[in-house]
Amino acid sequence: MTPRLPTLRLRRALTLRWLETSACVQLPVAHGEWPPLLRLAAERVRAGGALAPEDVSSHLHPLPYAAAAAWLEQGTRRGMLLRTGTPRNPTYVPSPLGAAAAKLGLALEEKQGLFRFAVTDEPLLASAPVLHVEERREAGAGEATPLETRLAHDAGAFGRSVLQPDRPFAVTRTADVARVLPATQELTLELELAPDDQGPFRLRLFAPRKEGKGDKAAPGVDVRLTSPTQRRPDQGYADLLALVLASGEAPRELSAGLSAPFASLPTEARLSFRLRHQQPFSVHLRVPGQFDLGVFEIEPIDVALVPRAEDVDAWGLWLQVRALGGERTAAAAAKAGEAARQKIPAYRPRSLHELAAALAQQPASGPPDAGRAALLEAYDLLLWEDAP
């Protein structure tokens, strides 16, 4: 069977706060000579090497060695290249910022002046110091206070504006004081959690455009990114889905034409029911002493429940034995086997001889009564997969 556990979409509000301070920032600019150089550097890396000054002379412009080396050094000062090799034989590779700019056909240059920075307290973005930067000509109102939020990027790191996704940037340094501006912007953070996704958290930030005049006009936002915060091993799909379904607000009703409490249904009936919750509900993704991702709103859930592949045989065998009852004949075994197969199509019905062997070894006939109750509770959905 192909696993089809639900892809969960978890949402919560996110507030952008604005700080204003003097800074040096590497910003993208349209500049025709840099993208070819960055692409050549990337080709050298893919070939297992690095870009040398003589490569520039051979493949881009017939420059003297000293001029080509000076051009590459300028690329390092702009944050687009990283110097490798030795002082006598320097080589260069694209920095992460330079690679991002090259994909957009842009170059970068450092600007000094007054800048406005959008920051947030969102824990999933905690290691991304700035979510947007814009240059300002006049200082905003308010008193300057010590800058408590670190805005500068680490060497080689860079940011990407959530308000203008095609503008990568790097904050080189800032002043020690900043103005906290009164304006804020509300966004929605969506965390997508899929069964096959074990990498960094996949995030989406979005908000509709709000009309207004001048600085009061909030642009529309819809950008996808991965969380820069390191994901822990115990924050996998299985762990977080278990927290969602075990929460006090999680679904407790099953439906197959009518609704009934899941735990009160006969075991046979549970095999054909769907876990269905048609309204969003809130859950706190927290394990005390381990992690706290905060409170999210969960989208509605609708999942058909059938045994997962490794449990098909045990459940089918248990159903066939139950359907067989006391009539121990080959015909009865075939009828009971077909009844079990109707509920679990992947199950291979057993002959009377095979059932007799199974009954002689009770553990092989399926989960015991105590185990069935635990396996079939709604919060134990991880033992199930979606019917095709």
Salt bridges, closest charged atoms under 4 A:
GLU20 OE2 - ARG116 NH2 3.27
ASP55 OD2 - ARG44 NE 3.53
GLU73 OE1 - ARG83 NH2 2.43
ASP121 OD1 - ARG17 NH2 3.05
GLU122 OE2 - ARG12 NH2 2.65
GLU134 OE1 - HIS132 NE2 3.07
GLU134 OE2 - ARG136 NH1 3.20
GLU135 OE1 - LYS111 NZ 3.79
ASP154 OD1 - ARG150 NH2 2.93
GLU190 OE2 - ARG11 NE 2.76
GLU192 OE2 - ARG9 NH2 2.99
GLU192 OE1 - ARG202 NH2 3.00
ASP197 OD2 - ARG202 NE 3.35
GLU211 OE2 - ARG209 NE 3.84
ASP215 OD2 - ARG136 NH2 3.35
ASP222 OD1 - ARG204 NE 2.97
ASP234 OD2 - ARG232 NH2 2.89
GLU268 OE2 - ARG322 NH2 3.40
ASP292 OD1 - HIS284 NE2 2.76
GLU299 OE2 - ARG11 NH2 3.68
ASP302 OD1 - ARG274 NE 2.94
ASP302 OD2 - ARG276 NE 3.42
GLU310 OE2 - ARG308 NE 3.19
ASP311 OD2 - ARG308 NE 2.89
ASP313 OD1 - ARG350 NH2 2.44
GLU338 OE2 - ARG341 NH2 2.75
GLU354 OE2 - ARG348 NH2 3.38
ASP369 OD1 - ARG372 NH2 2.09
